[in-house]
Amino acid sequence: MKVLFLVSHLSGGGAERTVAYLSGYLARNGVDTCVLSVSDKKFYELDERVRYASLHIANEEKNIVDKWIKAVRRTVLINRFIAKEKPDVVFCMLYRMAKYLTLTKNRSYKLIVSERNNPAVVKAKKDVDLRRRIFSACNGIVFQTLRAQNYFPEEFRRKGAVIPNAVGNEQVYRISPVSDRAQKICAVGRLCRQKNYPLLIRAFKRVLEKHPAYVLEIYGNGPDLPALTELAGSLGISDRVRFCGMNPNVVQKIADAACYVLCSLYEGMPNALMEAMAAGVPCVAVDCPNGPAELIADGENGILIPCDEEDALVGAILKMIEDKQFAERCGLRAREILRTHGLETNAQQYLEFINDVVRENRT
């Protein structure tokens, strides 16, 4: 069997991490595996058995004319590459990449796509129509949660399988929980509206009133960096908030944190939270749709709080700082995710689903 993963880039993100570990697993299990990237940006390394190709088309677009020219180039070059490769399956981990494919019923390969976020946040008619067109044309759909699958009508649900994210960062499997935690709070993720970092920075300002020695470390890049830097400055805590950028060893950097915080407005299945749990870090997460409630049992392996509520977030962080026995108990129980969401188990589910799609005459 021959599987081709189509991605925009490999420069970061949960979908791209999944492609990295899944392609390696398939290649190690005898599947002829190729990753085709539109741009040259690359953060994740691939298994040496995975063939990699790039179209060398930058993701950045200067103007509307440049946007359309690049869209045409992507469409032509992607379909030309697929015609040459002749894969049995084309897998778009981000379903929007399928917009560049020739979505006809008589295509020579099976198309699998994935819904990686809370589907309810897609509101614009053109985006809803694009998703409907792609889901109608594909042969299989991977959903990260049952809630996401149940959002869609039966015609799409019957094409799908629920496969949660795996703990795909191999570094976490080599980390032992620490007993002496640093005076720091950590968060990881793209600096954008979805991640709701202003809530965390405001809450941390209040945490500092009781624990002034602590620092907040935020790992990730994104368009909101200037605004977040300005917010920390306006609150007078610039010296206590550190924007650390992207780091390939981020899970090692956060492993000794007093707690990890996820305060997103919405998610699909948050990889960074899963990695923090796997590393044994006491975790606080908002109950946003979807993902955190599928991972955290409140008071057992972490703290789950209402979405976008600052008082609750302050209280949860203080609980992790001040009740060290509770925090360590949460951290140890969180490591169970290595068993329930292990890389091998998850990748095997993907492989079984891919095989099912190839065998079945799905439309």
PECORLIN-V833009 format. One record per backbone hydrogen bond with DSSP energy under -1.0 kcal/mol. CO is the residue of the C=O (numbers start at 0). NH is the residue of the N-H. Records with the same first field share a line. If there is no record, write none. Layout:
BEGIN
CO = NH + NH
END
This chain:
BEGIN
0 = 31
1 = 87 + 88
2 = 33
3 = 90
4 = 35
6 = 37
7 = 38
9 = 42 + 43
12 = 16
13 = 17
14 = 18
15 = 19
16 = 20
17 = 21
18 = 22
19 = 23
20 = 24
21 = 25
22 = 26
23 = 27
24 = 28
25 = 30
26 = 29
31 = 2
32 = 50
33 = 4
34 = 52
35 = 6
36 = 54
37 = 56
40 = 9
46 = 49
50 = 34
52 = 36
62 = 66
63 = 67
64 = 68
65 = 69
66 = 70
67 = 71
68 = 72
69 = 73
70 = 74
71 = 75
72 = 76
73 = 77
74 = 78
75 = 79
76 = 80
77 = 81
78 = 82
79 = 83
80 = 84
81 = 85
87 = 109
88 = 3
89 = 111
90 = 5
91 = 113
93 = 96
94 = 97
95 = 98
96 = 99
97 = 100
100 = 102
101 = 103
103 = 106
109 = 89
110 = 138 + 139
111 = 91
112 = 141
113 = 94
117 = 120
118 = 121
123 = 127
124 = 128
125 = 129
126 = 130
127 = 131
128 = 132
129 = 133
130 = 134
131 = 135
132 = 136
133 = 137
139 = 112
140 = 160
141 = 114
142 = 162
144 = 148
145 = 149
148 = 151
152 = 155 + 156
153 = 157
156 = 159
158 = 140
160 = 142
165 = 167
168 = 171
170 = 173
171 = 174
181 = 183
182 = 214
183 = 257
184 = 216
185 = 260
186 = 218
189 = 191
190 = 223
191 = 194
192 = 195
193 = 264
195 = 199
196 = 200
197 = 201
198 = 202
199 = 203
200 = 204
201 = 205
202 = 206
203 = 207
206 = 209 + 210
210 = 213
214 = 184
215 = 241
216 = 186
217 = 243
218 = 188
220 = 190
221 = 224
223 = 227
224 = 228
225 = 229
226 = 230
227 = 231
228 = 232
229 = 233
230 = 234
231 = 236
232 = 235
236 = 239
239 = 215
241 = 217
246 = 249
248 = 252
249 = 253
253 = 256
255 = 181
258 = 185
259 = 283
261 = 285
269 = 273
270 = 274
271 = 275
272 = 276
273 = 277
274 = 278
275 = 280
276 = 279
281 = 259
282 = 302
283 = 261
284 = 304
285 = 287
288 = 266
291 = 294 + 295
296 = 299 + 300
301 = 298
302 = 284
304 = 286
308 = 312
309 = 313
310 = 314
311 = 315
312 = 316
313 = 317
314 = 318
315 = 319
316 = 320
317 = 321
318 = 322
322 = 326
323 = 327
324 = 328
325 = 329
326 = 330
327 = 331
328 = 332
329 = 333
332 = 335
333 = 336
334 = 337
335 = 338 + 339
336 = 340
340 = 166
341 = 345
342 = 346
343 = 347
344 = 348
345 = 349
346 = 350
347 = 351
348 = 352
349 = 353
350 = 354
351 = 355
352 = 356
353 = 357
354 = 358
355 = 359
359 = 361
END
